[in-house]
Amino acid sequence: MIRDPIIPPLPPHPVASPPKGWTMLDMDGRFSLYAPPAAYHHPERGTDSYVGDIIGADFKLTFDYGLFSGGPDQRPPAPGVREERFVADRHPAVIRSGLTASGEIGIMLYVPNVHCGRLIIGIRCDWDALQISGTARDAAAEATVKTMFRTLQFSPNPYE
């Protein structure tokens, strides 16, 4: 199995409980997360992966789940960019965030190798990753988005 060198294996960690009043956003059975009540999910048409938006009052995120879902480069974060590593529903994950030129906070979650280890039509599924990225209006919205990321849950492996 190929492991993403940017995210070393981490010990198991429970999924965070959502704040009171938050609702679950189900991404068509692929994954889910909790968000503030006014937030919603809008799927888009993807070529080789499941893509869409998660929109709230003070944040806008885009997700890409599947083949070639990107991720942070392997260099250390640039000055001013914060990095946090945690376990997202049994999977090593990384969050990077920092101030953009427009004054908003850019934020990105990357979870590599979500469902991997089986051969599928002659290729390994090590590429099955999730990236969620976008902007948060301010530090409070950044904290909200990070809390959302920590409630992430994946569906069972569809390849087994």
N, C-alpha and C positions, 0 to 999 in steps of 0.2 A: 504494500500500500504506500502510495506517495503521500508524504506529509508536507504541509505548507511550512517552509522554514521560518516564516515571519511569526507564526504562532506555535510555540512549543506546547506539548501535551500538558493539560492541567488536571488536578484531581476533581472528582465529581462534586457538584455544587447544586443545591436545590434552586428551582425557579423562584424568583421573587414573587411575593404576593402583591397584587395590584392595590393601589390606594382605593379607599372606599368611594364608591360611585362610578368608578371607571367601568367601561364595557369592553368585552372581548371583540376584537376584529379578526374574523376568520378569513384567511386568504385562500378561499376555495379548497379547503382541506389540506393544503400543503404545509402551512404554518399559521400560527396565530400569535397575537400579542394583545395586551390590554392598553387602552388609550383613554384620555379624557372623554366625557360623554359627547361632546360636539364633534369629535374627530371621526373621519370616515375613510374608507378604502375605495379606490377606483382602479379596477384592473384595466390594463392596456393590452393591445395585441403584440405578442413577442414572437420572434423568429425561432429561437432555440431555447427559450426559457420563459418563466412566468414573471411578468413585469407589471408595474402599476405604481400608483401614488397612495400615500397616506397623508391626509391633510387635516390640520387642526387650526385653531384660531391663531396660534402664534408659531406654527412650524409647517413646513412642506417637505415631505420626504418622497423619494423615488426608490423603488426596490427592484432588484433583478435576482431571481432565484433559479439557478439551473446552470446550464452549460456556459462556460466562459464568463462568469459573473464578476470578474474583475477583483479588486481588492487593493489594499495599500501596497506601495512598492516596498522593497525589502530594506531600504535605507532607513536610518533612524528618522523620527519625525523632525520636521523643520523647526527652528526656534519659534516659540510661541504656540506650537501645536501640542495639545495635551493627548496623551495616550493612556488608555486603561485596558487591561486584559482581564477577562472574566470567563466563566463557563456559562454558555447559553444553552440550556436544556441538554446537558451532557456533551457539549461541543465547545472547544476552545474558540474564543472570540476576541476581537479587538475593536475598541472604539477610538477614533481620532476626532478631535474637535479643535477649532481655533477661529479667531476673528477673521472675517473676510474683508476685502477692500471696501465693500458697501456698508460695513459696520454690523452686519448680521454675523451669526456664529455658524460656520460650516461644520457639519457633523457627519460622520460615517461609521457604520457598523459593518464588519466583515466576519463571516463565519464560513471557513473553508471545509471541504470534505464532509458535508452533512450526511450523505448516504453513500458510503464507499466500501470497496472491498470485494465486490462481485463483478464478474465479467458480463457485459451486456453487448450483444451483437459484436463481439470481438474487441470491445474497448472497455477499459475500467471506468467506473463511475466516480473516480477521485475528483472530478471536476465539479461535482454537484455542490455549489456554494451559494451563499446568500450575501448580497451587499445591499444595504439600505443607506442612502446618503441624501443630504439636502441641507436646509438652513433652519435655524431657530432664531426668533426675533431678538432674544436677550438671554441672560444667564438663567433666569427662571424657566424659560422655554427649553433651554439646553438641558436642564435638570429633569424636566418632564420627559423629554425624548430619551434620555439615558435610562430613566425609570421604565419607560415603555420597552426599551431594548432588553432590559433584565427580566421582563415577563415573557419573553419569546419562548414558544414551544413549537417543535416540529412534529409533523405527522409521522407515524411509523414508516420504516423503510419500505417503499413501494416495490423494491427489487427482490425482496425476500418472501 
